[in-house]
């Protein structure tokens, strides 16, 4: 799908997730790090990857702060909408799709999320879907002439998400886990 190769579309997805709200709802701590702090860059010194300059540089573009200077952990609805608007314009210019005829007859694009556990859609997916669709389908993106629909599946056996979908590239977004020890 051309939109899954468009950096502005992907950034729009990223900025649309309200990680504080998402985490609070689940009794968790918000974050947008690649790994938890238990993953060590230098185990002998006790240095987590997240505390390295390399990690800080890798995520610096994605930081966002509210009007009081509090870290929003990457959530920025306006940046999400702006990135989606740019993506739609680029994709239309490239001929990836045409704008729909009207808000009642929009061009529909889809992304598909594959989840690794039964219950992941209700536990996580519905909120993620709502964040993505709310930002992309905001009228200021393209006047409602393109609509994003998020489709989701969860597997009955957790390894199937890897074997049947992720390792063979049959997904747009996938939820899996990295396990092991520190």
Buried (B, 14 or more C-beta within 10 A) or exposed (E): BBBBEBEBBBBBBBBBBBBBEBBEEEEEEBBBBEBEEEBBBEEEEEEBBBBEEEBEEEEEEBEBEEEEEEBBBBBBBEBBBBBBBBBBBBBBEEEBBEBBEEEEEBBEBEBBBBBBBEEBBEEBBEBBBBBBBBBBBBEEBBEBBBBBBBEBBBBEEBEBBBEBBBEEEEBBBBBBEEEEEE
